[in-house]
Amino acid sequence: MAVSDFEIGTLRAEELGDADALVREAGWNQIEADWRIFLELGTVYAVRDKGRVIATAAVLPYGGRFAWISMVLIAGYYRRQGLGTRLVQHCVRDLTGKGLVPVLDATPAGRDVYLGLGFRDSFGYRRLLLSGGKIVPSLANGITVEAISDSSWHELCAYDSAIFGADRGKVLARLRGRLPEAEFCVWRGGHIVGFLMGRMGRRAAQLGPLVAESCEIACALLAQALETVSAPVYIDFVDGNKPLTARFLATAGFAPERPLTRMLYGRSDAFQDVAQSYAVIGPEFG
């Protein structure tokens, strides 16, 4: 049977081992807990050959406005035969049929493919890696950082929704506790003005999302987390006018690994406030 004839179905929970094998083969950072977010809150499309999952693509809706496409993974033998493109097109039809704008994060190689499918560039970000030799730069900004608590959770989710452009509280709730030494927020005038979360992955800890009203707040949150989070550490740092935070990360020992581009189907205007978005959760969740 030709790859073009393979049926696109949906991933079942008992097939998470197959999906995890695709992540290991690709050398990505996701673990089973990440797949479960898609199974619980979205959909994972799957292609099978002889009963084994050999390709996936996940969709995750946010707030009835837009939805993420990610986890486009193809087993090595089946690559470069158009299967990934078929899966993305399937996701686009599904989401646009529901009135949602498809969004994804592309590597430089993937960007060329997605441009041809109708996606447009919105903004860029860089994956940075702290591999060792961590230095926590000293700060004198007088900002008080607190641990995220149950009492601050509702306020935090409301603040994040205003910046992200949709409610993603259910996703954040599933990330909470996966890297507690990186869960902090900053209050000012009775309101949250910045927060940081993270999670443990297969290859490294991942910091993000990092949302803040200023570079000084973002740096204070990072400094607090880096006191205890051990390398290796990824952070997907949003490009733009954030020189103070960029210098902080460089001084701490983070080095560029690869660029990525956030792309939207049929439009380029981002739903989120890019100026206050310092680090995304990751290309799989937004």
Protein Blocks (a to p, Z undefined) as FASTA:
>chain_A
ZZklpccddddfklmmmmmmmmmmnopabdfklmmmmmmmmccddddeehiafbdcdddd
ehhlaccdehiacdfklgonommmmmmmmmmmmmmmnopacdddddfklmmmmmmnopac
fbdcdddddfbhpacddddehpacddddfklmmmmmmmmmmmnopacklmmmmmgoplmm
lcccddeehiafbdcdddddfkbccedddddfbfklmmmmmmmmmmmmccdddddddedj
dfklmmmmmmnopacfbdcddddehiabdfbdfklmmbdfbjknZZ
